[in-house]
Amino acid sequence: MQTPFFLGPRLYFRPLEREDAPRLATFVNNPDVRRNLLTHRPMNAGQEVAFVDAMAASQRDIIFAIALRDGDRMIGTTGLHELDFRSRRAIFGLLIGEPSEWNKGYATEATRMVVDYAFGTLNLNRVRLEVLENNLGAIRAYEKVGFRREGLLRQDHYVDGAYVNTLVMGILRSEWQPLTATK
Ligand SMILES: CC(C)(COP(=O)(O)OP(=O)(O)OC[C@H]1O[C@@H](n2cnc3c(N)ncnc32)[C@H](O)[C@@H]1OP(=O)(O)O)[C@@H](O)C(=O)NCCC(=O)NCCS
């Protein structure tokens, strides 16, 4: 493991490095991935370097590379955004960028780890996310971790020729089950 920051059972989080930029570009340009990320412009490695630098400099964002402990390979990114230490809340984001690694429980594990970090380390009170209503795998993963459906933004995004609703989900500190309690 290189520069491990937070350990899960099968995954670990580490800082994103500039050297990760080409791999990030591979992730976010993949049509199957970007469909749910709502990106509509091609992203080159230089833009990804700028993204890594911007995230590192930002006081309102914390982003991690998600890597497999077995084989030490980065498979995605996750993080907290719009951090607000007055209202003690943030917005969660996640991508598993290698479709061959989908449906192995990695999103569920990574989400659980970020929630643990948000409440157990940052002392936040609430984490919120937005997900397309037809992204059933993501919704399933988030619900398994304890996120609840809080609202629906109707016809919020235009994807592949049709409008799609956005589901707003949230988890409160009082609903959090610490990782140590589930081991
Ligand atoms: C969506 C995404 C995060 C899911 O990651 P993942 O690692 O495959 O998720 P997990 O394996 O942890 O959990 C997915 C769950 O949904 C289920 N699932 C998958 N596809 C499903 C579908 N079409 N309908 C219902 N459930 C589905 C899986 O069976 C699994 O549940 P289970 O463990 O109870 O069997 C991943 O595909 C991804 O990053 N996609 C691109 C970017 C993205 O969508 N990011 C999220 C934006 S909010």
The ligand as an SDF file (V2000), in Angstrom:
LIG
                    3D

 48 50  0  0  0  0  0  0  0  0999 V2000
  -22.9170    3.0150   -9.0850 C   0  0  0  0  0  0  0  0  0  0  0  0
  -21.6100    2.4750   -8.5080 C   0  0  0  0  0  0  0  0  0  0  0  0
  -21.0540    3.4460   -7.4940 C   0  0  0  0  0  0  0  0  0  0  0  0
  -21.9050    1.1240   -7.8500 C   0  0  0  0  0  0  0  0  0  0  0  0
  -20.6640    0.5690   -7.4220 O   0  0  0  0  0  0  0  0  0  0  0  0
  -20.5330   -0.9820   -7.0480 P   0  0  0  0  0  0  0  0  0  0  0  0
  -19.1800   -1.1810   -6.4750 O   0  0  0  0  0  0  0  0  0  0  0  0
  -20.9240   -1.7920   -8.2310 O   0  0  0  0  0  0  0  0  0  0  0  0
  -21.6570   -1.1140   -5.9150 O   0  0  0  0  0  0  0  0  0  0  0  0
  -21.8020   -2.3060   -4.8470 P   0  0  0  0  0  0  0  0  0  0  0  0
  -21.3310   -3.5780   -5.4770 O   0  0  0  0  0  0  0  0  0  0  0  0
  -21.2070   -1.9190   -3.5610 O   0  0  0  0  0  0  0  0  0  0  0  0
  -23.3770   -2.3360   -4.5820 O   0  0  0  0  0  0  0  0  0  0  0  0
  -24.2710   -2.3460   -5.6440 C   0  0  0  0  0  0  0  0  0  0  0  0
  -25.5570   -3.0180   -5.1890 C   0  0  0  0  0  0  0  0  0  0  0  0
  -26.5760   -2.7050   -6.1280 O   0  0  0  0  0  0  0  0  0  0  0  0
  -27.0580   -3.8990   -6.7000 C   0  0  0  0  0  0  0  0  0  0  0  0
  -27.3740   -3.5690   -8.0780 N   0  0  0  0  0  0  0  0  0  0  0  0
  -26.5200   -3.4090   -9.1100 C   0  0  0  0  0  0  0  0  0  0  0  0
  -27.2170   -3.1200  -10.2120 N   0  0  0  0  0  0  0  0  0  0  0  0
  -28.5180   -3.0830   -9.8610 C   0  0  0  0  0  0  0  0  0  0  0  0
  -29.7300   -2.8460  -10.5510 C   0  0  0  0  0  0  0  0  0  0  0  0
  -29.7470   -2.5630  -11.8650 N   0  0  0  0  0  0  0  0  0  0  0  0
  -30.8860   -2.8750   -9.8510 N   0  0  0  0  0  0  0  0  0  0  0  0
  -30.8840   -3.1300   -8.5350 C   0  0  0  0  0  0  0  0  0  0  0  0
  -29.7750   -3.3770   -7.8090 N   0  0  0  0  0  0  0  0  0  0  0  0
  -28.6160   -3.3510   -8.4850 C   0  0  0  0  0  0  0  0  0  0  0  0
  -25.9480   -4.9060   -6.5330 C   0  0  0  0  0  0  0  0  0  0  0  0
  -26.4430   -6.2170   -6.5900 O   0  0  0  0  0  0  0  0  0  0  0  0
  -25.4500   -4.5200   -5.1520 C   0  0  0  0  0  0  0  0  0  0  0  0
  -26.3160   -4.9480   -4.1370 O   0  0  0  0  0  0  0  0  0  0  0  0
  -26.0070   -6.2830   -3.2650 P   0  0  0  0  0  0  0  0  0  0  0  0
  -24.6080   -6.1300   -2.7320 O   0  0  0  0  0  0  0  0  0  0  0  0
  -27.0330   -6.2720   -2.2010 O   0  0  0  0  0  0  0  0  0  0  0  0
  -26.1050   -7.4300   -4.2150 O   0  0  0  0  0  0  0  0  0  0  0  0
  -20.5820    2.2520   -9.6690 C   0  0  0  0  0  0  0  0  0  0  0  0
  -21.2070    1.4850  -10.6500 O   0  0  0  0  0  0  0  0  0  0  0  0
  -20.0830    3.5420  -10.2810 C   0  0  0  0  0  0  0  0  0  0  0  0
  -19.1990    4.1800   -9.7440 O   0  0  0  0  0  0  0  0  0  0  0  0
  -20.6860    3.9480  -11.4210 N   0  0  0  0  0  0  0  0  0  0  0  0
  -20.2460    5.1380  -12.1600 C   0  0  0  0  0  0  0  0  0  0  0  0
  -20.3310    6.4510  -11.3980 C   0  0  0  0  0  0  0  0  0  0  0  0
  -21.5170    6.5660  -10.4830 C   0  0  0  0  0  0  0  0  0  0  0  0
  -22.6260    6.1870  -10.8260 O   0  0  0  0  0  0  0  0  0  0  0  0
  -21.3010    7.1120   -9.3090 N   0  0  0  0  0  0  0  0  0  0  0  0
  -22.3320    7.3550   -8.3510 C   0  0  0  0  0  0  0  0  0  0  0  0
  -22.9620    8.6830   -8.6170 C   0  0  0  0  0  0  0  0  0  0  0  0
  -24.1600    9.0830   -7.3510 S   0  0  0  0  0  0  0  0  0  0  0  0
  1  2  1  0
  2  3  1  0
  2  4  1  0
  2 36  1  0
  4  5  1  0
  5  6  1  0
  6  7  2  0
  6  8  1  0
  6  9  1  0
  9 10  1  0
 10 11  2  0
 10 12  1  0
 10 13  1  0
 13 14  1  0
 14 15  1  0
 15 16  1  0
 15 30  1  0
 16 17  1  0
 17 18  1  0
 17 28  1  0
 18 19  1  0
 18 27  1  0
 19 20  2  0
 20 21  1  0
 21 22  1  0
 21 27  2  0
 22 23  1  0
 22 24  2  0
 24 25  1  0
 25 26  2  0
 26 27  1  0
 28 29  1  0
 28 30  1  0
 30 31  1  0
 31 32  1  0
 32 33  2  0
 32 34  1  0
 32 35  1  0
 36 37  1  0
 36 38  1  0
 38 39  2  0
 38 40  1  0
 40 41  1  0
 41 42  1  0
 42 43  1  0
 43 44  2  0
 43 45  1  0
 45 46  1  0
 46 47  1  0
 47 48  1  0
M  END
$$$$
